[in-house]
């Protein structure tokens, strides 16, 4: 009887660990997809190309925010 309880507990732990691994993989993949968004890159390139844009401090802040994880 004792071995059956140990087996059930180990099985439950295995299922929980499996869920955690799948959950982390999904979150990691979504973050990669968001970081690889070419439209965001094009928007910033066009924004910086505007003639009336001449604020170096704002440019530095935006470039810093692009590298901050969990921003989107």
Secondary structure, DSSP 8 states (H G I E B T S, - for coil): -HHHHHHHHHHHHHHHHHHHHHHHHHHHHHHHHHHT-HHHHHHHHHHHH-TT---HHHHHHHHHHHT-TT--
